[in-house]
Amino acid sequence: MRHNQPDAKGRAFQRKEGRVLIMTWEHKAKLTTFLKKNISLLAFVILFILFSLTCNGKFLTVSNLLTIGGSAMDLLIVAMGATFIILLGSIDLSAGSMMALCGVLTAKLFAKTGSTILTLIIVMAVSMLIYLMQGLAHTRLKVPTFIVTLGFLSIARASATMISGGTNTSIPFTSSLKIYLGLKPWILIIGFGVFFSCLLIEKFTLFGRYTKLVGGDEIVAKLSGLNVDKIKLKVFMFAGLLTGLGAVVMAARMGSGSPSVGDGYELDVISAVVLGGTSQRGGIGGVRGTLIGVLTLKMLANGLVLWGLSSEIQLFIKGLILIMAVFVSQERSRNMVVK
């Protein structure tokens, strides 16, 4: 009994059709992977075009774009440090309160000393010390970073209120602190200088590589002979250094130190890092994505204000965008457990 066999042309057509289907599937897979890895950049481009077309010419101006950039620099500096903490697989909920405490210290110290350099050194040293305490509580007492930083959120806020007496301390507009750390172009130079420094640290130093290794698999890192606790302490101190610098920049930009500033700031920091593609599980991501995440959040806030939307609606939209960004970018498998 003979079976119907396709002729040579038929077999050639089937092979060609098979190759086309495989190539189509590969292209779709590559496109999906690209979108997942660049969701923050895609969101940035879409929002930029949307606001440029819908804000009656108020958004796409040099003045407004510089305003967005200037207001983003303190968040960018703090988010750089938070990126390394999240790369560890840890979290920092104390950033907002630390900004308040360090901002109050900045205004008080500058009022007493009149020295920008001395104020900057002391504030960064205090911030590093507090973050070292958080790191020690995590590594020595084995308390999860979520709980440790949540506790220091309250401690730092209470300390800021006690030191300030519940009042704001102003920074003169003509002071060196305001001119060199709070106004353009210096604030932009400092912010992007910190970004490029962190990018080099992440890509070309053992500190950056070990941070990702510990975040990717802490057990493997220990078996490789790394002192994991020491690496964690270094990361927390590095984040403390940048949080102190960011707080000084914010206080100089705002022209005062206030115990009420930074309320909810930690959510902006975490949102910027996660929106930039850094995994909350650790080991994946980096500061380049965080830069896009910060600029996207600040551009979104600026555009929503130009639209005339209330602060409640702005928070609602920010939350939705963050959830959708994580949903699109996060890798999933059928048996994966999401905690």
ZIMO-V580127 format. One record per residue. N is the residue number from 1. PSI is psi in degrees with one decimal (999 if undefined). BURIAL is b if it has 9 or more other C-alpha atoms within 8 Angstrom, else e. D_CENTER is the distance of its C-alpha to the mean C-alpha in Angstrom with 2 decimals. Layout:
n:N psi:PSI burial:BURIAL d_center:D_CENTER
n:N psi:PSI burial:BURIAL d_center:D_CENTER
This chain:
n:1 psi:127.5 burial:e d_center:70.51
n:2 psi:138.5 burial:e d_center:68.38
n:3 psi:144.9 burial:e d_center:64.73
n:4 psi:113.8 burial:e d_center:63.39
n:5 psi:136.3 burial:e d_center:61.39
n:6 psi:147.2 burial:e d_center:59.42
n:7 psi:-177.2 burial:e d_center:60.91
n:8 psi:-40.4 burial:e d_center:59.22
n:9 psi:-40.3 burial:e d_center:57.66
n:10 psi:-42.8 burial:e d_center:56.35
n:11 psi:-38.8 burial:b d_center:54.73
n:12 psi:-39.8 burial:e d_center:53.21
n:13 psi:-40.6 burial:e d_center:51.79
n:14 psi:-41.3 burial:e d_center:50.29
n:15 psi:-42.1 burial:e d_center:48.64
n:16 psi:-43.5 burial:e d_center:47.27
n:17 psi:-38.5 burial:e d_center:46.07
n:18 psi:-43.0 burial:e d_center:44.38
n:19 psi:-39.4 burial:e d_center:42.59
n:20 psi:-43.0 burial:e d_center:41.40
n:21 psi:-41.4 burial:e d_center:40.02
n:22 psi:-44.7 burial:e d_center:38.23
n:23 psi:-40.0 burial:e d_center:36.76
n:24 psi:-43.5 burial:e d_center:35.69
n:25 psi:-41.4 burial:e d_center:33.97
n:26 psi:-40.5 burial:e d_center:32.24
n:27 psi:-41.3 burial:e d_center:31.04
n:28 psi:-40.6 burial:e d_center:29.69
n:29 psi:-42.0 burial:e d_center:27.92
n:30 psi:-40.3 burial:e d_center:26.38
n:31 psi:-42.7 burial:e d_center:25.32
n:32 psi:-44.2 burial:e d_center:23.75
n:33 psi:-41.9 burial:e d_center:21.85
n:34 psi:-44.1 burial:e d_center:20.69
n:35 psi:-39.7 burial:b d_center:19.50
n:36 psi:-41.1 burial:b d_center:17.59
n:37 psi:-20.9 burial:e d_center:15.83
n:38 psi:31.1 burial:b d_center:15.19
n:39 psi:-36.9 burial:b d_center:14.68
n:40 psi:-40.6 burial:b d_center:11.72
n:41 psi:-40.7 burial:b d_center:14.05
n:42 psi:-44.5 burial:b d_center:16.92
n:43 psi:-40.6 burial:b d_center:15.46
n:44 psi:-47.6 burial:b d_center:14.74
n:45 psi:-44.1 burial:e d_center:18.32
n:46 psi:-46.8 burial:e d_center:19.92
n:47 psi:-38.0 burial:b d_center:18.53
n:48 psi:-46.2 burial:b d_center:19.44
n:49 psi:-42.8 burial:e d_center:22.93
n:50 psi:-49.4 burial:e d_center:23.35
n:51 psi:-32.8 burial:b d_center:22.68
n:52 psi:-32.8 burial:b d_center:24.70
n:53 psi:-16.3 burial:e d_center:27.62
n:54 psi:2.9 burial:e d_center:27.58
n:55 psi:21.4 burial:b d_center:26.93
n:56 psi:39.0 burial:e d_center:30.35
n:57 psi:0.5 burial:b d_center:29.21
n:58 psi:-24.8 burial:e d_center:27.08
n:59 psi:-50.3 burial:b d_center:23.69
n:60 psi:66.4 burial:b d_center:24.60
n:61 psi:153.3 burial:e d_center:25.73
n:62 psi:-41.8 burial:e d_center:24.82
n:63 psi:-45.1 burial:e d_center:24.60
n:64 psi:-39.7 burial:b d_center:22.22
n:65 psi:-37.1 burial:b d_center:19.88
n:66 psi:-34.3 burial:e d_center:19.90
n:67 psi:-44.0 burial:e d_center:19.25
n:68 psi:-46.2 burial:b d_center:16.09
n:69 psi:-44.6 burial:b d_center:14.98
n:70 psi:-42.2 burial:b d_center:16.11
n:71 psi:-17.2 burial:b d_center:14.49
n:72 psi:-13.8 burial:b d_center:11.00
n:73 psi:-41.7 burial:b d_center:11.38
n:74 psi:-38.8 burial:b d_center:10.95
n:75 psi:-39.9 burial:b d_center:7.62
n:76 psi:-44.5 burial:b d_center:6.68
n:77 psi:-47.1 burial:b d_center:8.53
n:78 psi:-39.5 burial:b d_center:7.30
n:79 psi:-26.0 burial:b d_center:3.55
n:80 psi:-46.7 burial:b d_center:5.88
n:81 psi:-40.4 burial:b d_center:7.89
n:82 psi:-29.6 burial:b d_center:6.03
n:83 psi:-42.9 burial:b d_center:5.59
n:84 psi:-36.3 burial:b d_center:9.30
n:85 psi:-44.0 burial:b d_center:10.10
n:86 psi:-30.7 burial:b d_center:9.08
n:87 psi:-26.7 burial:b d_center:10.89
n:88 psi:-15.7 burial:b d_center:13.72
n:89 psi:11.2 burial:b d_center:13.90
n:90 psi:-171.9 burial:b d_center:13.32
n:91 psi:153.9 burial:b d_center:11.35
n:92 psi:109.3 burial:b d_center:10.90
n:93 psi:1.8 burial:b d_center:12.46
n:94 psi:-1.5 burial:b d_center:13.82
n:95 psi:-43.5 burial:b d_center:11.16
n:96 psi:-46.7 burial:b d_center:12.96
n:97 psi:-35.9 burial:b d_center:16.33
n:98 psi:-34.5 burial:b d_center:15.60
n:99 psi:-39.8 burial:b d_center:14.73
n:100 psi:-48.1 burial:b d_center:18.09
n:101 psi:-49.0 burial:b d_center:19.96
n:102 psi:-31.5 burial:b d_center:18.89
n:103 psi:-42.7 burial:b d_center:19.46
n:104 psi:-44.5 burial:b d_center:22.90
n:105 psi:-38.9 burial:b d_center:23.66
n:106 psi:-50.2 burial:b d_center:22.84
n:107 psi:-41.6 burial:b d_center:25.28
n:108 psi:-45.5 burial:b d_center:27.89
n:109 psi:-41.5 burial:b d_center:27.93
n:110 psi:-35.9 burial:b d_center:28.14
n:111 psi:-32.8 burial:e d_center:30.93
n:112 psi:-39.1 burial:e d_center:32.84
n:113 psi:-32.9 burial:e d_center:32.34
n:114 psi:7.9 burial:e d_center:31.70
n:115 psi:120.5 burial:e d_center:29.87
n:116 psi:-43.4 burial:b d_center:26.39
n:117 psi:-47.8 burial:e d_center:26.18
n:118 psi:-42.1 burial:e d_center:27.48
n:119 psi:-45.2 burial:b d_center:25.19
n:120 psi:-44.1 burial:b d_center:22.09
n:121 psi:-45.9 burial:e d_center:23.39
n:122 psi:-44.7 burial:e d_center:24.34
n:123 psi:-43.7 burial:b d_center:21.16
n:124 psi:-36.5 burial:b d_center:19.00
n:125 psi:-42.1 burial:b d_center:21.71
n:126 psi:-43.1 burial:b d_center:21.74
n:127 psi:-42.5 burial:b d_center:18.01
n:128 psi:-40.4 burial:b d_center:18.39
n:129 psi:-44.0 burial:b d_center:21.46
n:130 psi:-41.2 burial:b d_center:19.94
n:131 psi:-30.9 burial:b d_center:17.13
n:132 psi:-39.7 burial:b d_center:20.04
n:133 psi:-40.4 burial:e d_center:21.88
n:134 psi:-42.8 burial:b d_center:19.19
n:135 psi:-40.2 burial:b d_center:19.19
n:136 psi:-39.9 burial:b d_center:22.99
n:137 psi:-35.0 burial:b d_center:23.23
n:138 psi:-47.1 burial:b d_center:21.34
n:139 psi:-36.3 burial:b d_center:23.19
n:140 psi:-44.1 burial:e d_center:26.57
n:141 psi:-7.6 burial:e d_center:26.99
n:142 psi:36.8 burial:e d_center:25.19
n:143 psi:131.1 burial:b d_center:23.37
n:144 psi:144.2 burial:e d_center:20.35
n:145 psi:-28.3 burial:b d_center:17.02
n:146 psi:-45.8 burial:b d_center:16.68
n:147 psi:-43.5 burial:e d_center:19.95
n:148 psi:-52.3 burial:b d_center:19.49
n:149 psi:-28.0 burial:b d_center:16.33
n:150 psi:-40.1 burial:b d_center:17.92
n:151 psi:-43.5 burial:b d_center:20.97
n:152 psi:-20.2 burial:b d_center:19.37
n:153 psi:-46.1 burial:b d_center:17.78
n:154 psi:-41.1 burial:b d_center:21.46
n:155 psi:-46.7 burial:e d_center:22.73
n:156 psi:-39.0 burial:b d_center:20.47
n:157 psi:-42.0 burial:b d_center:21.16
n:158 psi:-41.1 burial:e d_center:24.84
n:159 psi:-41.4 burial:b d_center:24.95
n:160 psi:-40.5 burial:b d_center:23.51
n:161 psi:-41.4 burial:b d_center:26.20
n:162 psi:-43.6 burial:e d_center:28.94
n:163 psi:-39.2 burial:b d_center:28.25
n:164 psi:-16.7 burial:b d_center:28.10
n:165 psi:18.2 burial:e d_center:30.94
n:166 psi:10.9 burial:b d_center:29.04
n:167 psi:160.0 burial:e d_center:29.35
n:168 psi:147.5 burial:b d_center:27.29
n:169 psi:118.3 burial:b d_center:27.96
n:170 psi:155.2 burial:e d_center:27.99
n:171 psi:121.0 burial:b d_center:27.21
n:172 psi:140.6 burial:e d_center:29.87
n:173 psi:-29.4 burial:e d_center:28.90
n:174 psi:4.3 burial:e d_center:31.01
n:175 psi:157.4 burial:e d_center:29.64
n:176 psi:-33.4 burial:e d_center:28.18
n:177 psi:-44.5 burial:b d_center:24.98
n:178 psi:-43.2 burial:b d_center:24.52
n:179 psi:-45.1 burial:b d_center:25.68
n:180 psi:-17.6 burial:b d_center:23.72
n:181 psi:-4.8 burial:b d_center:20.39
n:182 psi:-4.9 burial:b d_center:20.33
n:183 psi:155.2 burial:b d_center:22.02
n:184 psi:147.3 burial:e d_center:21.76
n:185 psi:-5.7 burial:e d_center:22.05
n:186 psi:-39.1 burial:b d_center:21.09
n:187 psi:-34.8 burial:b d_center:17.78
n:188 psi:-39.4 burial:b d_center:16.81
n:189 psi:-44.2 burial:e d_center:18.32
n:190 psi:-47.3 burial:b d_center:16.47
n:191 psi:-49.8 burial:b d_center:12.97
n:192 psi:-26.2 burial:b d_center:13.75
n:193 psi:-42.2 burial:e d_center:15.74
n:194 psi:-41.9 burial:b d_center:12.91
n:195 psi:-49.5 burial:b d_center:10.99
n:196 psi:-34.1 burial:e d_center:14.33
n:197 psi:-44.2 burial:e d_center:15.10
n:198 psi:-34.5 burial:b d_center:12.12
n:199 psi:-42.8 burial:b d_center:13.02
n:200 psi:-40.6 burial:b d_center:16.56
n:201 psi:-42.9 burial:b d_center:15.87
n:202 psi:-41.5 burial:b d_center:14.15
n:203 psi:-33.0 burial:e d_center:16.97
n:204 psi:10.0 burial:e d_center:20.00
n:205 psi:156.9 burial:b d_center:20.07
n:206 psi:-32.3 burial:e d_center:21.19
n:207 psi:-47.8 burial:b d_center:18.37
n:208 psi:-42.3 burial:b d_center:15.82
n:209 psi:-41.7 burial:b d_center:18.35
n:210 psi:-35.5 burial:b d_center:19.31
n:211 psi:-45.4 burial:b d_center:15.83
n:212 psi:-36.6 burial:b d_center:15.70
n:213 psi:-44.8 burial:b d_center:19.35
n:214 psi:-41.9 burial:b d_center:19.04
n:215 psi:-33.2 burial:b d_center:16.30
n:216 psi:-43.9 burial:b d_center:18.47
n:217 psi:101.1 burial:b d_center:21.65
n:218 psi:-34.9 burial:b d_center:22.23
n:219 psi:-44.3 burial:e d_center:25.97
n:220 psi:-40.0 burial:e d_center:26.29
n:221 psi:-41.8 burial:b d_center:24.49
n:222 psi:-42.1 burial:b d_center:27.07
n:223 psi:-22.6 burial:e d_center:29.90
n:224 psi:-2.9 burial:e d_center:28.89
n:225 psi:8.5 burial:e d_center:29.62
n:226 psi:143.8 burial:e d_center:26.18
n:227 psi:90.9 burial:e d_center:25.85
n:228 psi:-43.5 burial:b d_center:22.90
n:229 psi:-39.7 burial:e d_center:22.96
n:230 psi:-40.4 burial:e d_center:23.01
n:231 psi:-42.7 burial:b d_center:19.96
n:232 psi:-42.8 burial:b d_center:18.04
n:233 psi:-40.5 burial:b d_center:19.33
n:234 psi:-41.2 burial:e d_center:18.31
n:235 psi:-43.8 burial:b d_center:14.66
n:236 psi:-39.9 burial:b d_center:14.72
n:237 psi:-36.9 burial:b d_center:16.61
n:238 psi:-43.6 burial:b d_center:14.31
n:239 psi:-37.0 burial:b d_center:11.36
n:240 psi:-40.2 burial:b d_center:14.13
n:241 psi:-47.3 burial:b d_center:15.14
n:242 psi:-32.9 burial:b d_center:11.93
n:243 psi:-41.3 burial:b d_center:11.73
n:244 psi:-45.0 burial:b d_center:15.37
n:245 psi:-44.2 burial:b d_center:15.02
n:246 psi:-36.2 burial:b d_center:12.43
n:247 psi:-40.1 burial:b d_center:14.93
n:248 psi:-42.8 burial:b d_center:17.80
n:249 psi:-43.1 burial:b d_center:16.39
n:250 psi:-45.0 burial:b d_center:15.81
n:251 psi:-41.9 burial:b d_center:19.30
n:252 psi:-39.9 burial:b d_center:20.85
n:253 psi:-41.7 burial:b d_center:19.48
n:254 psi:-20.5 burial:e d_center:20.73
n:255 psi:17.3 burial:b d_center:23.86
n:256 psi:162.8 burial:b d_center:23.97
n:257 psi:124.8 burial:b d_center:22.76
n:258 psi:137.8 burial:b d_center:22.83
n:259 psi:-13.2 burial:b d_center:22.66
n:260 psi:-4.8 burial:e d_center:21.56
n:261 psi:156.1 burial:b d_center:18.47
n:262 psi:11.2 burial:b d_center:14.99
n:263 psi:116.8 burial:e d_center:16.48
n:264 psi:3.6 burial:e d_center:13.96
n:265 psi:-34.1 burial:b d_center:11.09
n:266 psi:-30.2 burial:b d_center:9.62
n:267 psi:-37.8 burial:e d_center:9.68
n:268 psi:-41.2 burial:b d_center:7.74
n:269 psi:-50.4 burial:b d_center:4.82
n:270 psi:-40.4 burial:b d_center:5.63
n:271 psi:-42.9 burial:b d_center:6.58
n:272 psi:-42.9 burial:b d_center:4.00
n:273 psi:-46.6 burial:b d_center:3.09
n:274 psi:-41.4 burial:b d_center:6.81
n:275 psi:-29.8 burial:b d_center:7.90
n:276 psi:-0.4 burial:b d_center:7.11
n:277 psi:2.7 burial:b d_center:9.55
n:278 psi:126.7 burial:b d_center:8.54
n:279 psi:137.3 burial:b d_center:11.35
n:280 psi:-17.8 burial:b d_center:11.56
n:281 psi:-12.4 burial:b d_center:14.81
n:282 psi:158.0 burial:b d_center:13.54
n:283 psi:-16.9 burial:b d_center:14.82
n:284 psi:133.1 burial:b d_center:13.43
n:285 psi:-160.5 burial:b d_center:10.64
n:286 psi:177.6 burial:b d_center:9.17
n:287 psi:-24.0 burial:b d_center:7.53
n:288 psi:-42.6 burial:e d_center:9.68
n:289 psi:-34.5 burial:b d_center:8.26
n:290 psi:-37.9 burial:b d_center:4.67
n:291 psi:-47.7 burial:b d_center:7.20
n:292 psi:-39.3 burial:b d_center:9.03
n:293 psi:-42.9 burial:b d_center:6.68
n:294 psi:-49.0 burial:b d_center:6.36
n:295 psi:-35.9 burial:b d_center:10.06
n:296 psi:-45.3 burial:b d_center:11.00
n:297 psi:-44.5 burial:b d_center:10.15
n:298 psi:-37.8 burial:b d_center:11.93
n:299 psi:-39.5 burial:b d_center:14.65
n:300 psi:-46.3 burial:b d_center:15.20
n:301 psi:-42.7 burial:b d_center:15.70
n:302 psi:-44.1 burial:b d_center:18.00
n:303 psi:-38.4 burial:b d_center:19.93
n:304 psi:-34.6 burial:b d_center:20.55
n:305 psi:-43.4 burial:b d_center:21.92
n:306 psi:-28.6 burial:b d_center:24.15
n:307 psi:-14.5 burial:e d_center:25.34
n:308 psi:23.3 burial:e d_center:26.40
n:309 psi:150.5 burial:b d_center:24.72
n:310 psi:162.1 burial:e d_center:24.54
n:311 psi:-32.7 burial:e d_center:21.47
n:312 psi:-43.6 burial:e d_center:22.28
n:313 psi:-36.8 burial:e d_center:22.30
n:314 psi:-44.9 burial:b d_center:18.98
n:315 psi:-39.7 burial:e d_center:17.38
n:316 psi:-46.8 burial:e d_center:19.42
n:317 psi:-40.6 burial:e d_center:18.31
n:318 psi:-43.2 burial:b d_center:14.55
n:319 psi:-42.8 burial:e d_center:15.24
n:320 psi:-44.2 burial:e d_center:17.38
n:321 psi:-41.1 burial:e d_center:15.08
n:322 psi:-46.8 burial:b d_center:12.35
n:323 psi:-44.5 burial:e d_center:15.31
n:324 psi:-37.8 burial:e d_center:16.85
n:325 psi:-44.1 burial:b d_center:13.94
n:326 psi:-38.4 burial:b d_center:13.71
n:327 psi:-42.7 burial:e d_center:17.51
n:328 psi:-40.0 burial:e d_center:17.96
n:329 psi:-23.6 burial:b d_center:15.63
n:330 psi:133.1 burial:e d_center:16.52
n:331 psi:138.7 burial:e d_center:19.61
n:332 psi:153.8 burial:e d_center:22.49
n:333 psi:165.3 burial:e d_center:26.00
n:334 psi:-36.2 burial:e d_center:29.02
n:335 psi:9.1 burial:e d_center:29.12
n:336 psi:137.8 burial:e d_center:25.43
n:337 psi:124.1 burial:e d_center:24.80
n:338 psi:121.1 burial:e d_center:21.81
n:339 psi:999 burial:e d_center:21.20
